[in-house]
């Protein structure tokens, strides 16, 4: 039995599936299955009861898994304490970032970070979709807005102000709006975040009283903010 086998067993217990655990750990199903068998052989007991439709913990598994999880946590803590004492930064960082932020801002930062900490490897996931931290193998995710899951807590990094912009070629063809209400006659480039299309644009200005909301018309919608940016720049 190898120490890494225990992580596989914990994932199988979490997902109730060897295939799902293997996918989460980025390994072959056969490799994960072999790890489970090595642990069971070492213990002399089956941890899982396998049927054609499901996989569940055996009585031995019910007793073993909580202790196994505590042991792994203690080993991880001990390893982390040693690294902190020696000022060692290494390991794999799994990070998920929005497409536009990742390509235009985060990538150069990661390159600089990895030059300083050569022992770190990065697995970068670019997506504007919601992240499930219980299912997706991600350590940290950067997203616009607040988490919509009450079980998650997010740290606010900065404000992201919104500005109205257009390509000069578009303005030359369709004219320049002088008031937010003029936008009802224009074509907007719309971004869809999760299932919501952001087609209502709100404006505040010292010359305006209150907030002016304009429902935009558009012939282009994307759930990828980088695509929206490229549409604008490439007009």
Secondary structure, 3 states (H helix, E strand, C coil): CCHHHHHHHHHHHHHCCHHHHHHHCCCCHHHHHHHHHHHHHHHCCCCEEECCCCEEECHHHHHHHHHHHHHHHHHHHHHHHHHHHCCCCCEEEEEEECHHHHHHHHHHHHHHHHHHCCCEEEEEEECCCCCCCCCCCCCEECCCCCCCCCCCCCCCCCCCCCCCCCCHHHHHHHCCCCCHHHHHHCEEEEEEECCEECCEEEECCCCCCCCEEEECEEEEEECCHHHHHHHHHCC
